[in-house]
Amino acid sequence: MSNLLIEIGNTALKAAWADGMTLGKTFRYQGEKMFDFIDSIVAREKADVMVVSSTIEIDTKKEERLRSGCRTLLVMDRKHTEIIEEYGLPAYLSSDRAASVLAAGHLFKGKGCVVFDFGTTLTVDVTGEDGEYTGGNISLGCRTRFKALNRYSRTLPLVNTPSTVSQTGDSLISSIEDGVVGGIMFEILGYLSLFPEKVAVFTGGDALYFAKRMKNSIFVVCNLVLMGLALIADNYAERKV
């Protein structure tokens, strides 16, 4: 059985084939022709179950196009919240956050988790020992903070994410670099101090960047969202057997 997992994020698309909870080849696409790219993936082989998590709303025409590449289509976006609610998660939760929460609960059964997703936004989601979702927060991601400082000030330049930082800057550029990265580090440590008994899980594009700056014990799971989608697809397939 081959299920296809698709995560349409704010800046890029990620996809992977899966056999149960085992992820196969992972694809990444950044551009405007996302659905052409998906068509190319299923051109040779239809998916048994295709699960699509999307930050953009999947309209009826796009649904029909996706459905042609699979036997069963499961869509998770702002309009399609049924799957999220089926797992006991609040409908306002974005589909990628919901998938991450489900994957963390699967990977760390019997342990509460604090899931940090470092992307366009920085999301922090908290679960109890039974996997129950207890709440979460959203703030600006690392690159988004650099862009915001440049856009909403008259004098600050656009700065890229630095390879190294110190506690305080000694120039305009390093002040921005240290302020943004240091601010996020303070956020991370603040959350971990609130939940010292929980497992810290990092995911998203900047997960490794911040993980290497941590002294605390944390777990980095780069494909956490895809793992959550694999769990949803596998559970659905099992119910249909």
N, C-alpha and C positions, 0 to 999 in steps of 0.2 A: 504494500500500500504506500502511495506517495502523496503526501499532502503538501500544499504550497502555502507558505506563510509570507505575507506582504505587509510591510510597515511603511506607510506614506507619512513622512514627518514634515517638519516645517521647511527643511532645506534639501532633503534627499529622500530617495526610496531605497529600502533594503528588502531583500527577499531571500528566502531559503527553502529548499525542499526538505521534507522531514519524513522519517519513518517512525511513527510514534513520537517519542520524546528525543529521538536522535536527529540532530540537524545535519544536513548534507551541505552541498555547495551553497555558499552565500553570494548574492549578487548585490551590487550597489549602482544606483543611477541617479544622476543629478541633471535635471533639464526639464523641458516643457512637454516632452513626448513620453510621459510616464506610462500611459496605457499602451502605446506602441511597444514599449519595452516589455511590459507584462505579456503582451501577445507573443513576443519573440520567445519568452521563456516557455510558454505552453504550446508553442507551434508543433513540437515533436511529440509531446506527451501531455494529455489532459491530467489535471490534478483530481484526485479522489475528493478531497475537501480543500477548498481554497478559503483561507481566513484573511480578510483585509482589514487592517487597522489604519485609519486615515484621519489626518488633521483637517483635510478638506472634505466637504460633503459629497458623497457618492450619489449622483442623481440616477434616475431610472435608466437612461441610455447607457451610462457607464456600468450600471449593474448588469444590464443585458450583455454588454460586451465582456465583462468579467465572467459571467455565467457560461458563456460559450467555451471557456477554457477549463471548465471543471464539471464534475458531476454534482457537487454540492457547494454553494457559495454562502459564506458567513461574513457579513459586513458589520464593522464596528466603527461608527463615526458619531457626530453630534445628533444625527437624525435616527440612527439605528443604535439604541441603547439596551435592547432586549437582552443581549448576551451578558452585558455588564450587570444588569439587574438580576439575571438568573443566578449569578454567582454571589449574590448578596452584597454587591458593591453599589454605592450611590450613583445615580444616573448622571450626575454632573461630572463624574470622573472621566477624564479623557481616555480613549481606548488604549493608548500606549501606557499610561499610568496603571490602568486596570490590569493589562497584561503583565506588567512588571510585578505588581502586587501578587498576582496569582503564581507567577514563576518563583518569586521569593518564598512564598508559602510552601511550594512543592519542594524546593531545594533545601529549605531549612525547617522541616516539619518539627513542630513542638517548640519552636523558638520564635520569639517576636523579632521583627526586623525594622530597621530604618533604611529605606531605599532612597538613595540619592541618584537622580538622573541629570547628568551634566550635558545639556544641549543648548538649544536656542534659549530655553528657559532652564532654570535650576528648580527641579521639583523634589520635594522631600515627602515621602509617604511612610506611615507608621502602621505596623500590624501587631496584634497580640500573639500570644503563644499558640492560640487555636487558629491562627491565620486570619482572624477577623480584622477588617480594616477599621482603624480608629481615627483616621484623619491625616491631613497633609497640608503642605504649603507650597506656594509658587513664588519665585522671584526671578530676576533677570539672570540669564546665563552669562558665562565669562565674556565671550565675544560680543554679546549684546550690550554688556556694560561698557566696553570700550567704545562701541559705536554710539551709545547714548551720550557719553561724555563729550564726544566730538560733535555730535549733532545739536545738542542742547546747550552748548557753551559757545562763546565767541572766540575763545583763545586757545582751547585745548586741541591738540592734534589727534588724529586717529592713530592708535598704537596697536600693534599686534601682540598676541600672547607671548610673553617672554619665556626663554628657556630657563632662566634663573631669576630669582628675586631675593631681596633682602627685607629686613624688617621696616626700614624707612628709606625713602628715595633721596638721592643727592643731586637730582636734576629734574627737569619738568617731566621728561619721558619716564624715568625710573619712579618718580612719584606716582604717576598714573599706573604704571605696571604693578608696583608694590601695593598701591591702594586697592586696586581691583582684585588681584590675586589674594592679597592678605585679607581683604574683606570677606571673600568667599571662604577662606580657611577659618576665619573666626565664626562664620555661620555654621560650618560643618562641625567644628569643635563644640559650639554652643548646643547644637542639636544632640550630639553624642553625650554631652554632659547631662542632658535631660533624660536620656534613655540609656544609661550605662550598661544595663543588663541585656540590651537587644543587639542582634547581629547587624553590623553596618554593611550594606551592600551598595557598591558603586556601579553605575552603568552610564551609557551615553558617550558621546564623542570625546569629551574631556575627562572621562573617568580615570584613565591611566595617568594623565597629567597631575591630577590632584592626589591620586593614590600614592604616588611616589613621594609626596610631601607629608604623608601621614606617619605618625609614630604609633598611633593606635592600630589594633588588629582589624583589618577590613577585608572584605571579599570583593573582587572585581569580576563582574559577569558582563562582558561586552555585548552579548546577544540576549540579554534578559527579556526584552520585549518579544523577540522571536520565540524564545522558549515558552513564554506565556501563551503565545498564539498556537504553538505546537501542542500545548496542554489542552487548549480549547478544541482544536481540531481532533485530537486523539480521543478526548472524552465524547465528542459528538459521534465519531466513528464507532466507538464501543457501544453507545446507546442504540445505534442502528443495526448492530449485528444480531 
